[in-house]
């Protein structure tokens, strides 16, 4: 069964002024759709067409991996944002942030440094390692934590199409907006027990 572009979990104007409707139209409606269309074209009529997207990412390579991983990454990223997001996490997630980073300010600083230091296109992730520790991870291009042992909790898209419409080449301004939209409830729901 072909993969379909899921609806955004909020209205296309809901993330304004931090991310514009025009930016979401381009990012979600064009790029995310193109990755899903590429996956569908490559798996049609093969034994891969019944796999879930995350399984397809784990069991593919080459151009199929690139399209599948980008599709999965984008779907995850849009879940990480919310119009009433931002602030600080609470509950167990807040405790883990304090344990592994000291405080939220240090987590943000390390995450931002990773994002600003990533040359070219890619992703910055807050992940949970198998032992429970939280860490920041960067991946280039279509890379994703799904291919390793860590559980992705939070994703920030550092491909230029994620922020160029609203922020041009100012990645630091995009990151400031990103933190105002983080859906901490979704992030916490991804934690392993």
C-alpha positions in Angstrom: 0.0 0.0 0.0 1.5 3.3 -1.0 2.6 5.8 1.7 0.4 8.9 1.8 1.3 12.3 3.0 -0.1 12.7 6.5 -1.9 15.9 7.4 0.1 18.3 9.6 -0.9 17.9 13.2 -1.9 21.6 13.3 -3.2 24.1 10.8 -0.6 25.4 8.3 -0.8 28.9 9.8 -0.6 27.7 13.5 3.2 28.0 13.9 3.3 31.6 12.8 5.1 33.9 13.5 7.9 31.4 14.1 7.4 29.3 10.9 5.2 30.7 8.2 2.4 29.0 6.3 4.5 29.5 3.1 7.4 27.7 4.8 5.2 24.8 5.9 3.7 24.6 2.4 7.2 24.2 0.9 8.6 22.0 3.6 5.6 19.7 4.2 3.6 19.9 1.0 6.5 19.8 -1.4 9.6 18.3 0.1 8.0 15.7 2.4 5.6 14.7 -0.4 8.5 14.3 -2.8 10.3 11.9 -0.5 7.1 9.8 -0.1 6.5 9.8 -3.8 10.1 8.7 -4.4 9.7 5.8 -1.9 6.4 4.7 -3.4 7.9 4.7 -6.9 10.9 2.5 -5.7 8.9 0.0 -3.8 5.9 -0.5 -6.1 5.5 -4.2 -7.0 8.3 -5.3 -4.7 8.4 -7.3 -1.5 9.2 -4.1 0.3 5.8 -2.4 -0.3 4.3 -4.0 2.8 6.9 -2.7 5.2 6.2 0.2 7.6 8.3 3.3 6.9 10.6 2.8 9.9 11.3 -0.8 8.9 11.9 0.3 5.3 14.5 2.8 6.6 16.2 0.1 8.6 16.3 -2.4 5.7 17.2 -0.3 2.7 20.2 1.5 1.2 21.1 3.8 -1.6 18.5 6.1 -3.1 15.6 4.1 -1.4 17.2 4.7 2.0 17.7 8.4 1.3 14.0 8.9 0.3 12.6 6.7 3.1 14.8 8.2 5.8 14.0 11.7 4.7 10.3 10.9 4.7 10.5 9.4 8.2 12.7 12.2 9.5 10.2 14.8 8.2 7.2 13.0 9.7 9.0 12.9 13.1 10.1 16.5 12.9 6.5 17.8 12.3 5.4 15.9 15.4 8.1 17.7 17.4 6.5 21.1 16.8 3.4 22.5 18.3 1.7 25.9 18.2 1.6 26.0 22.0 5.1 24.4 22.4 8.2 25.8 23.8 9.1 26.4 27.4 10.8 23.6 29.3 10.0 19.9 29.6 8.4 18.6 32.8 8.1 15.3 34.7 10.5 12.4 33.8 11.9 14.2 30.8 12.9 17.2 32.9 14.6 14.9 35.4 16.5 13.2 32.6 17.6 16.6 31.1 18.8 17.7 34.5 20.7 14.4 35.1 22.4 14.3 31.7 22.8 18.0 30.9 22.6 19.9 34.2 19.7 22.0 33.1 17.7 23.0 30.1 19.9 26.0 29.2 22.9 23.6 28.8 20.8 21.2 26.6 19.8 24.1 24.4 23.3 25.4 24.2 24.8 22.0 23.2 22.0 21.4 20.7 22.4 24.8 19.1 26.2 24.3 18.9 25.7 21.0 17.2 23.2 22.6 14.7 25.4 25.6 14.0 28.4 23.4 13.6 26.8 21.0 11.2 28.3 21.9 7.8 25.7 21.5 5.0 22.4 19.7 5.3 21.3 17.3 8.0 19.5 16.9 11.3 20.1 17.5 15.0 18.6 15.0 17.4 18.0 14.6 21.1 18.2 10.8 21.6 18.1 8.3 24.4 20.7 5.7 24.4 19.8 2.1 25.4 21.1 2.6 28.9 18.7 5.5 29.4 21.2 8.4 29.0 20.2 11.4 26.9 22.5 12.8 24.2 22.7 15.1 21.2 23.4 13.5 17.9 23.9 15.0 14.4 23.3 13.2 11.2 24.2 14.4 7.7 21.8 14.4 4.8 19.2 11.7 5.3 20.9 10.1 8.3 18.7 9.1 11.2 19.1 7.5 14.6 16.7 4.7 13.4 19.7 3.0 11.9 21.5 2.8 15.3 20.5 1.7 18.8 19.4 5.1 20.1 15.8 6.2 20.3 15.0 9.6 18.7 13.2 12.0 21.0 13.5 15.4 19.3 14.5 16.3 15.7 15.5 19.7 14.2 15.7 19.9 10.4 18.9 21.7 9.4 18.3 21.4 5.7 18.1 24.8 4.2 14.5 24.3 2.9 13.4 24.1 6.6 14.2 27.7 7.3 15.3 29.6 4.2 11.8 31.0 3.4 11.5 32.6 6.9 15.2 33.1 7.9 17.3 33.0 4.7 20.8 31.9 5.8 20.3 32.7 9.5 20.3 29.3 11.0 20.7 30.8 14.5 17.4 32.7 14.2 15.7 29.6 13.0 16.9 27.7 16.1 15.5 30.5 18.3 12.1 30.0 16.7 12.4 26.2 16.9 12.7 26.3 20.7 9.5 28.3 20.9 7.7 25.5 19.1 9.1 22.3 20.6 6.3 19.9 21.6 7.7 18.6 24.9 4.7 16.3 25.4 5.6 14.5 22.1 9.3 14.3 23.1 8.4 12.8 26.5 6.1 10.2 24.8 9.1 8.8 22.9 11.1 8.0 26.1 11.9 4.4 26.7 10.8 2.9 30.0 
